[in-house]
Amino acid sequence: MTVIYSTAVPGTGSETETPTRRFHTTADRMVDRAQPNITNIYGALLRGRDFKPDVNTLGKRDVLGTVTEEKTVQHKVDGKMEQTTKEWSFFKLGEYKWMTYAQAYEFTKNLGAGFLQMGLKPNDRVLIYAPTSREWQLCAFGSFSQSMQIVTAYDTLGESGLLHALNQAKVDLIFLKADQMPVLARIMDKVETVKHVVYYQDLYGMPKGCEEAIEKVKARFSVLTIDEAHDLGKANAVEPLLADGNDIALVMYTSGSTGKPKGVLISHQGVMSVAGGIQEFIQPYLVYYHDIVLSYLPLSHVLAFFVDVYCIYSGLAVGYGTPRTLTDESVRECQGDIKALRPMVMLGVPQVWNTIRAGMLKQVDKSSWLVRKLFYGAVELKNTLREYNMPHNFMDNIVFKKTREATGGRLKFVITGGAPINRNVQRLMTAALCPMIQGYGMTEASGLIAVQLPSDSTFNNVGSPCPSVEMKLVDVPEAKYFARDGKGEIWIRGPSIFKGYLDNDELTKETITEDGWLKTGDIGEWTEQGQISIIDRRKNLVKLVSGEYVALEALESTYKNSLFIHNICVFADSRMTQPCAVVNIDENLIAHMADEAGVHYNNPSEIASNKEFIAYVLADLQQVAKRNNLAKQETLAAIRIDSELWSPENDRLTPAMKLKRSDICDYNNDKLEDMYAKMGLEPC
């Protein structure tokens, strides 16, 4: 029987708009709160304290120290193999330690009281400049306990971005990890409103330079550790004072893929309507007050934040990890976070899953012909059986045992979000690991717009509208997307929509219509089952000289099927008949790839610009285009290679791991000009 995931609202739709659709079990309403009547984020913690005070809610691992190892690296110089030695540092971690709901309540209540004693008032702003951790969430909930607002800043944000957030949001207190203290010390004379600093540190101590930076910061601000702020509040205890649901909870800065980050104003009720919406459909798949979720994505990004809040509200324990310590290979004398926690649910962005897929398939391809045949056949068979609701888990302990053990062996499903995931990646993960579900959201919608159910066996869609929103598609005539074909720009409305951009009424009015519709900028298409597929991004639609449009993000997702590349940034404009691209290949792998391809070279640093090697990679990408039925105008005409790994630290990716096109373009300008010349184009 065909499952219908969303329902059209009677009396809606027009020549230029599809009918408005809602989640199929809440077609008569939109969920505007979490049960029972919770519209404040701190109420999520209160619910757990009242219902299961002694159950674990927030877990962390102490960093006990570091282990340094020397590794020998081979490379070819002037045709001869030579060896060099490099030092690598790894963390040594303890076991997970847990706070119960009662303990988390007491700590956050006291921390909020401590902030009051330091001079803060309701609606004052606390900026969190720290990596994802239990301390991050304790600070957030401590602030919420006294109606203070949180301002988010990615811990990888540079000095200019941090200064912009501090001053625009008129921050009163900054909370940070000791490691970030040197950044604050360098900009403190330009900070306008901050009066207080609260920090925490790892058990094993501080990196070099942090103590000196703390002393410098003390000359300008009142500085306390998180424990000192907590103890101050404990000695001057007050009861929580909760904000109204419509009051602002967060000034959440977008990750800034284009221009300066924007401060998005999100209400308490906006977040809790998402939590209530999730509860409508996810309950059958989880065991509350038992199951565990691994949290390691940036809490300054809305995806990780709303999932954490939902977990605290619903009774799913949250164990914190870091990207650097996830696997056994990335730590020493202990297990990685995944094996140590053995979670039932885990989140990731496409870049994480693409890397896991590439590593998995490279291992499979080294195996015998029989093993490769068995593995790929099992992937197809399991997905087919799952599609027809037939038994399929019998293969898990035969073909996929190692991949499941690597993630602790208890995963029920994993969630991917932040950007579209490639179909082949989702199929592989669903078969070899556990069901992978796509989510679609944005900061301006308090996180979640649409999501697949774990039982959904379809691909190429992000599921149905979350019960906290309703959705319609609106004509984009210049790109030939029309509602009559079930395609158009995605517009959403509901209680989770943001309250506007900080100090930018003009942009707010451009983004939200007078009757409350948020224009997402994404191009969607309805499936026959009422799911939404993201097929384009309005700002990334580029018109070629032929008059045809190409979708840059969609092409990048397809070309990531290549096992050779780490990342790719596609470029096109109205002068071109076909796109070109800058390809990112890790310099640690590039020599190995050249050896396998039989490309002669004298020095690894020269391979990225070796014409023979470039042609080899381009040919592979063109084969990817052919296998995925891309049209000629979507097939790459030229590429150049950047061997420096793109990351948030070097400003090639946002903290949410999205491409920063303008920065990649600026850094690789010589490569772009070289490609344009090869394609017979004048420089831009």
Secondary structure as GFF3:
##gff-version 3
##sequence-region A 1 684
A	DSSP	beta_strand	6	8	.	.	.	ID=ss1
A	DSSP	beta_strand	21	23	.	.	.	ID=ss2
A	DSSP	three_ten_helix	24	26	.	.	.	ID=ss3
A	DSSP	alpha_helix	42	51	.	.	.	ID=ss4
A	DSSP	beta_strand	56	77	.	.	.	ID=ss5
A	DSSP	beta_strand	80	100	.	.	.	ID=ss6
A	DSSP	alpha_helix	101	117	.	.	.	ID=ss7
A	DSSP	beta_strand	125	129	.	.	.	ID=ss8
A	DSSP	alpha_helix	134	144	.	.	.	ID=ss9
A	DSSP	beta_strand	149	152	.	.	.	ID=ss10
A	DSSP	alpha_helix	159	168	.	.	.	ID=ss11
A	DSSP	beta_strand	173	177	.	.	.	ID=ss12
A	DSSP	three_ten_helix	178	180	.	.	.	ID=ss13
A	DSSP	alpha_helix	181	187	.	.	.	ID=ss14
A	DSSP	three_ten_helix	188	190	.	.	.	ID=ss15
A	DSSP	beta_strand	196	200	.	.	.	ID=ss16
A	DSSP	alpha_helix	210	218	.	.	.	ID=ss17
A	DSSP	beta_strand	222	225	.	.	.	ID=ss18
A	DSSP	alpha_helix	226	235	.	.	.	ID=ss19
A	DSSP	beta_strand	248	253	.	.	.	ID=ss20
A	DSSP	beta_strand	263	267	.	.	.	ID=ss21
A	DSSP	alpha_helix	268	282	.	.	.	ID=ss22
A	DSSP	three_ten_helix	283	285	.	.	.	ID=ss23
A	DSSP	beta_strand	292	295	.	.	.	ID=ss24
A	DSSP	alpha_helix	302	314	.	.	.	ID=ss25
A	DSSP	beta_strand	317	320	.	.	.	ID=ss26
A	DSSP	three_ten_helix	323	325	.	.	.	ID=ss27
A	DSSP	three_ten_helix	328	330	.	.	.	ID=ss28
A	DSSP	alpha_helix	337	341	.	.	.	ID=ss29
A	DSSP	beta_strand	345	348	.	.	.	ID=ss30
A	DSSP	alpha_helix	350	365	.	.	.	ID=ss31
A	DSSP	alpha_helix	369	387	.	.	.	ID=ss32
A	DSSP	three_ten_helix	393	395	.	.	.	ID=ss33
A	DSSP	alpha_helix	401	405	.	.	.	ID=ss34
A	DSSP	beta_strand	413	416	.	.	.	ID=ss35
A	DSSP	alpha_helix	423	432	.	.	.	ID=ss36
A	DSSP	beta_strand	436	442	.	.	.	ID=ss37
A	DSSP	three_ten_helix	443	445	.	.	.	ID=ss38
A	DSSP	beta_strand	447	451	.	.	.	ID=ss39
A	DSSP	beta_strand	464	465	.	.	.	ID=ss40
A	DSSP	beta_strand	470	474	.	.	.	ID=ss41
A	DSSP	three_ten_helix	477	479	.	.	.	ID=ss42
A	DSSP	three_ten_helix	483	485	.	.	.	ID=ss43
A	DSSP	beta_strand	487	493	.	.	.	ID=ss44
A	DSSP	alpha_helix	505	511	.	.	.	ID=ss45
A	DSSP	beta_strand	518	526	.	.	.	ID=ss46
A	DSSP	beta_strand	532	537	.	.	.	ID=ss47
A	DSSP	three_ten_helix	538	540	.	.	.	ID=ss48
A	DSSP	beta_strand	541	543	.	.	.	ID=ss49
A	DSSP	beta_strand	549	551	.	.	.	ID=ss50
A	DSSP	alpha_helix	552	559	.	.	.	ID=ss51
A	DSSP	beta_strand	567	571	.	.	.	ID=ss52
A	DSSP	beta_strand	580	584	.	.	.	ID=ss53
A	DSSP	alpha_helix	587	597	.	.	.	ID=ss54
A	DSSP	alpha_helix	604	607	.	.	.	ID=ss55
A	DSSP	alpha_helix	611	627	.	.	.	ID=ss56
A	DSSP	three_ten_helix	632	634	.	.	.	ID=ss57
A	DSSP	beta_strand	638	642	.	.	.	ID=ss58
A	DSSP	alpha_helix	661	667	.	.	.	ID=ss59
A	DSSP	alpha_helix	669	678	.	.	.	ID=ss60
###
